[in-house]
Amino acid sequence: MDGPVELRCFPASDEAFAAAAARALAETGRRAGASLAEAVEARLRAAYPAAVIHPRSWLAAPVGETRPVWYVYRDGHYVVGEHDPVSRP
């Protein structure tokens, strides 16, 4: 995977968390790799102790897409929020 890392933060409605994740990446570096994801996650956990980062597997990337994508979860996993387009029971 080549190019700058694309962050996909959850919950998507938490703009402060997304900004903190982007800052953590910028302060840590821009090269992709598992060790970078771990370093960014450690920096992010200073403010969000449950935060985790899961780099997308190359198997899940659309054909021809080479940019690395990281899924960044504030609560350690996906949580349905009130603004998410998922029907609630």
TORLUMZA-242441 format. One record per residue: residue in one letter; chain; x, y, z of N, C-alpha, C in turn. Coordinates in Angstrom, 2 decimals. Layout:
N
+------+------+---------+---------+---------+---------+---------+---------+---------+---------+---------+
: code : unit :      nx :      ny :      nz :     cax :     cay :     caz :      cx :      cy :      cz :
+------+------+---------+---------+---------+---------+---------+---------+---------+---------+---------+
:    A :    A :       X :       Y :       Z :       X :       Y :       Z :       X :       Y :       Z :
...
+------+------+---------+---------+---------+---------+---------+---------+---------+---------+---------+
! end
This chain:
89
+------+------+---------+---------+---------+---------+---------+---------+---------+---------+---------+
: code : unit :      nx :      ny :      nz :     cax :     cay :     caz :      cx :      cy :      cz :
+------+------+---------+---------+---------+---------+---------+---------+---------+---------+---------+
:    M :    A :    0.84 :   -1.18 :    0.00 :    0.00 :    0.00 :    0.00 :    0.89 :    1.24 :    0.00 :
:    D :    A :    0.55 :    2.17 :   -0.87 :    1.34 :    3.37 :   -1.04 :    0.51 :    4.61 :   -0.74 :
:    G :    A :    1.20 :    5.71 :   -0.46 :    0.54 :    6.99 :   -0.31 :    0.23 :    7.30 :    1.13 :
:    P :    A :   -0.38 :    8.49 :    1.33 :   -0.72 :    8.90 :    2.69 :   -1.86 :    8.03 :    3.26 :
:    V :    A :   -1.86 :    7.89 :    4.55 :   -2.88 :    7.09 :    5.22 :   -4.20 :    7.84 :    5.25 :
:    E :    A :   -5.28 :    7.14 :    4.92 :   -6.63 :    7.69 :    5.05 :   -7.23 :    7.16 :    6.34 :
:    L :    A :   -7.68 :    8.05 :    7.20 :   -8.30 :    7.65 :    8.46 :   -9.81 :    7.63 :    8.31 :
:    R :    A :  -10.43 :    6.55 :    8.75 :  -11.90 :    6.47 :    8.80 :  -12.26 :    6.27 :   10.26 :
:    C :    A :  -12.71 :    7.35 :   10.87 :  -12.91 :    7.38 :   12.32 :  -14.36 :    7.08 :   12.69 :
:    F :    A :  -14.51 :    6.37 :   13.80 :  -15.83 :    5.99 :   14.32 :  -15.88 :    6.28 :   15.81 :
:    P :    A :  -16.94 :    6.92 :   16.29 :  -18.12 :    7.30 :   15.54 :  -17.82 :    8.48 :   14.61 :
:    A :    A :  -18.40 :    8.41 :   13.44 :  -18.15 :    9.43 :   12.43 :  -18.63 :   10.81 :   12.86 :
:    S :    A :  -19.57 :   10.85 :   13.78 :  -20.12 :   12.13 :   14.24 :  -19.23 :   12.85 :   15.25 :
:    D :    A :  -18.18 :   12.19 :   15.74 :  -17.29 :   12.80 :   16.74 :  -16.13 :   13.50 :   16.03 :
:    E :    A :  -16.34 :   14.76 :   15.70 :  -15.34 :   15.54 :   14.97 :  -14.08 :   15.78 :   15.80 :
:    A :    A :  -14.22 :   15.91 :   17.10 :  -13.06 :   16.11 :   17.97 :  -12.16 :   14.89 :   17.96 :
:    F :    A :  -12.76 :   13.71 :   17.97 :  -11.97 :   12.47 :   17.91 :  -11.25 :   12.36 :   16.57 :
:    A :    A :  -11.94 :   12.65 :   15.48 :  -11.33 :   12.60 :   14.15 :  -10.15 :   13.56 :   14.06 :
:    A :    A :  -10.32 :   14.76 :   14.63 :   -9.23 :   15.75 :   14.62 :   -8.05 :   15.26 :   15.46 :
:    A :    A :   -8.34 :   14.64 :   16.59 :   -7.27 :   14.11 :   17.45 :   -6.52 :   12.99 :   16.74 :
:    A :    A :   -7.24 :   12.14 :   16.01 :   -6.59 :   11.05 :   15.27 :   -5.70 :   11.61 :   14.17 :
:    A :    A :   -6.18 :   12.61 :   13.46 :   -5.38 :   13.24 :   12.40 :   -4.14 :   13.90 :   12.97 :
:    R :    A :   -4.29 :   14.56 :   14.12 :   -3.13 :   15.19 :   14.78 :   -2.12 :   14.13 :   15.21 :
:    A :    A :   -2.60 :   13.03 :   15.78 :   -1.71 :   11.97 :   16.24 :   -0.92 :   11.39 :   15.06 :
:    L :    A :   -1.58 :   11.23 :   13.92 :   -0.89 :   10.73 :   12.72 :    0.14 :   11.75 :   12.24 :
:    A :    A :   -0.25 :   13.01 :   12.18 :    0.67 :   14.06 :   11.70 :    1.89 :   14.19 :   12.62 :
:    E :    A :    1.69 :   14.05 :   13.91 :    2.79 :   14.18 :   14.86 :    3.69 :   12.96 :   14.88 :
:    T :    A :    3.19 :   11.82 :   14.42 :    3.95 :   10.58 :   14.45 :    4.68 :   10.34 :   13.14 :
:    G :    A :    4.08 :   10.73 :   12.03 :    4.70 :   10.52 :   10.72 :    3.65 :   10.14 :    9.70 :
:    R :    A :    4.07 :   10.00 :    8.46 :    3.11 :    9.70 :    7.38 :    3.36 :    8.36 :    6.68 :
:    R :    A :    4.45 :    7.68 :    6.98 :    4.70 :    6.39 :    6.32 :    3.75 :    5.33 :    6.85 :
:    A :    A :    3.22 :    4.51 :    5.98 :    2.30 :    3.45 :    6.40 :    3.07 :    2.26 :    6.91 :
:    G :    A :    2.44 :    1.52 :    7.80 :    3.05 :    0.31 :    8.33 :    2.46 :   -0.01 :    9.68 :
:    A :    A :    2.56 :   -1.28 :   10.07 :    1.97 :   -1.71 :   11.33 :    2.59 :   -0.98 :   12.51 :
:    S :    A :    3.89 :   -0.76 :   12.50 :    4.51 :   -0.09 :   13.63 :    4.04 :    1.37 :   13.74 :
:    L :    A :    3.77 :    2.01 :   12.61 :    3.26 :    3.37 :   12.63 :    1.85 :    3.38 :   13.22 :
:    A :    A :    1.01 :    2.43 :   12.84 :   -0.34 :    2.36 :   13.39 :   -0.29 :    2.19 :   14.90 :
:    E :    A :    0.62 :    1.36 :   15.38 :    0.75 :    1.15 :   16.82 :    1.21 :    2.43 :   17.52 :
:    A :    A :    2.13 :    3.16 :   16.90 :    2.63 :    4.41 :   17.49 :    1.53 :    5.47 :   17.53 :
:    V :    A :    0.75 :    5.57 :   16.46 :   -0.35 :    6.54 :   16.42 :   -1.41 :    6.15 :   17.45 :
:    E :    A :   -1.72 :    4.87 :   17.55 :   -2.69 :    4.40 :   18.52 :   -2.24 :    4.74 :   19.94 :
:    A :    A :   -0.97 :    4.53 :   20.26 :   -0.45 :    4.86 :   21.59 :   -0.59 :    6.34 :   21.88 :
:    R :    A :   -0.30 :    7.18 :   20.91 :   -0.42 :    8.63 :   21.09 :   -1.89 :    9.02 :   21.28 :
:    L :    A :   -2.77 :    8.42 :   20.51 :   -4.20 :    8.73 :   20.59 :   -4.79 :    8.30 :   21.93 :
:    R :    A :   -4.27 :    7.20 :   22.48 :   -4.80 :    6.69 :   23.76 :   -4.50 :    7.59 :   24.95 :
:    A :    A :   -3.62 :    8.56 :   24.79 :   -3.39 :    9.51 :   25.87 :   -4.68 :   10.27 :   26.18 :
:    A :    A :   -5.47 :   10.56 :   25.16 :   -6.73 :   11.28 :   25.35 :   -7.95 :   10.36 :   25.26 :
:    Y :    A :   -7.82 :    9.25 :   24.54 :   -8.92 :    8.31 :   24.33 :   -8.42 :    6.90 :   24.67 :
:    P :    A :   -8.46 :    6.51 :   25.95 :   -7.85 :    5.25 :   26.40 :   -8.36 :    3.98 :   25.71 :
:    A :    A :   -9.57 :    3.99 :   25.19 :  -10.12 :    2.79 :   24.55 :   -9.88 :    2.76 :   23.04 :
:    A :    A :   -9.25 :    3.80 :   22.49 :   -9.07 :    3.90 :   21.04 :   -8.23 :    2.75 :   20.49 :
:    V :    A :   -8.63 :    2.26 :   19.33 :   -7.85 :    1.25 :   18.62 :   -7.83 :    1.59 :   17.14 :
:    I :    A :   -6.78 :    1.14 :   16.48 :   -6.63 :    1.33 :   15.04 :   -6.48 :   -0.03 :   14.38 :
:    H :    A :   -7.27 :   -0.25 :   13.33 :   -7.18 :   -1.48 :   12.54 :   -6.87 :   -1.09 :   11.10 :
:    P :    A :   -5.63 :   -1.31 :   10.65 :   -5.32 :   -1.05 :    9.24 :   -6.13 :   -2.01 :    8.34 :
:    R :    A :   -6.65 :   -1.48 :    7.24 :   -7.41 :   -2.31 :    6.31 :   -6.46 :   -3.27 :    5.61 :
:    S :    A :   -6.86 :   -4.50 :    5.51 :   -6.09 :   -5.51 :    4.79 :   -6.08 :   -5.20 :    3.30 :
:    W :    A :   -5.00 :   -5.50 :    2.63 :   -4.95 :   -5.27 :    1.18 :   -6.01 :   -6.10 :    0.47 :
:    L :    A :   -6.45 :   -7.20 :    1.09 :   -7.50 :   -8.03 :    0.48 :   -8.85 :   -7.31 :    0.44 :
:    A :    A :   -9.05 :   -6.35 :    1.34 :  -10.32 :   -5.63 :    1.41 :  -10.33 :   -4.37 :    0.54 :
:    A :    A :   -9.19 :   -4.03 :   -0.03 :   -9.11 :   -2.81 :   -0.84 :   -9.73 :   -3.03 :   -2.21 :
:    P :    A :  -10.45 :   -2.03 :   -2.72 :  -10.97 :   -2.14 :   -4.09 :   -9.82 :   -2.30 :   -5.08 :
:    V :    A :  -10.08 :   -2.95 :   -6.18 :   -9.06 :   -3.17 :   -7.20 :   -8.47 :   -1.84 :   -7.65 :
:    G :    A :   -7.16 :   -1.76 :   -7.64 :   -6.47 :   -0.56 :   -8.09 :   -6.23 :    0.47 :   -7.00 :
:    E :    A :   -6.86 :    0.33 :   -5.86 :   -6.63 :    1.30 :   -4.77 :   -5.42 :    0.86 :   -3.96 :
:    T :    A :   -4.47 :    1.76 :   -3.87 :   -3.23 :    1.42 :   -3.17 :   -3.02 :    2.22 :   -1.89 :
:    R :    A :   -3.88 :    3.19 :   -1.65 :   -3.73 :    4.02 :   -0.45 :   -4.08 :    3.21 :    0.80 :
:    P :    A :   -3.25 :    3.29 :    1.84 :   -3.60 :    2.59 :    3.08 :   -4.76 :    3.28 :    3.79 :
:    V :    A :   -5.66 :    2.47 :    4.33 :   -6.81 :    2.98 :    5.08 :   -6.78 :    2.37 :    6.47 :
:    W :    A :   -6.95 :    3.22 :    7.46 :   -7.02 :    2.75 :    8.84 :   -8.40 :    3.06 :    9.39 :
:    Y :    A :   -8.97 :    2.07 :   10.06 :  -10.23 :    2.24 :   10.77 :   -9.87 :    2.56 :   12.22 :
:    V :    A :  -10.33 :    3.72 :   12.69 :   -9.96 :    4.22 :   14.02 :  -11.22 :    4.27 :   14.86 :
:    Y :    A :  -11.24 :    3.47 :   15.92 :  -12.42 :    3.34 :   16.76 :  -12.18 :    3.99 :   18.12 :
:    R :    A :  -12.95 :    5.01 :   18.44 :  -12.81 :    5.72 :   19.71 :  -13.09 :    4.80 :   20.90 :
:    D :    A :  -14.11 :    3.95 :   20.77 :  -14.53 :    3.10 :   21.88 :  -14.00 :    1.67 :   21.79 :
:    G :    A :  -13.02 :    1.45 :   20.93 :  -12.44 :    0.12 :   20.78 :  -13.15 :   -0.77 :   19.79 :
:    H :    A :  -14.32 :   -0.35 :   19.33 :  -15.11 :   -1.12 :   18.38 :  -16.19 :   -0.19 :   17.82 :
:    Y :    A :  -16.89 :   -0.66 :   16.81 :  -17.95 :    0.16 :   16.21 :  -19.11 :    0.29 :   17.18 :
:    V :    A :  -19.61 :    1.50 :   17.35 :  -20.78 :    1.77 :   18.19 :  -21.77 :    2.55 :   17.33 :
:    V :    A :  -23.00 :    2.09 :   17.28 :  -24.02 :    2.80 :   16.52 :  -24.36 :    4.08 :   17.25 :
:    G :    A :  -24.23 :    5.20 :   16.55 :  -24.55 :    6.50 :   17.13 :  -25.89 :    7.00 :   16.65 :
:    E :    A :  -26.39 :    8.05 :   17.28 :  -27.70 :    8.57 :   16.91 :  -27.73 :    9.14 :   15.51 :
:    H :    A :  -26.57 :    9.52 :   14.95 :  -26.52 :   10.10 :   13.60 :  -26.09 :    9.09 :   12.54 :
:    D :    A :  -25.84 :    7.84 :   12.94 :  -25.42 :    6.82 :   11.98 :  -26.64 :    6.32 :   11.19 :
:    P :    A :  -26.44 :    6.03 :    9.90 :  -27.55 :    5.60 :    9.05 :  -27.88 :    4.12 :    9.22 :
:    V :    A :  -28.03 :    3.70 :   10.47 :  -28.37 :    2.31 :   10.76 :  -29.65 :    2.35 :   11.58 :
:    S :    A :  -30.63 :    1.53 :   11.18 :  -31.88 :    1.55 :   11.93 :  -31.66 :    0.95 :   13.31 :
:    R :    A :  -32.29 :    1.56 :   14.28 :  -32.17 :    1.10 :   15.66 :  -33.45 :    0.37 :   16.04 :
:    P :    A :  -33.32 :   -0.68 :   16.85 :  -34.53 :   -1.42 :   17.28 :  -35.44 :   -0.59 :   18.16 :
+------+------+---------+---------+---------+---------+---------+---------+---------+---------+---------+
! end
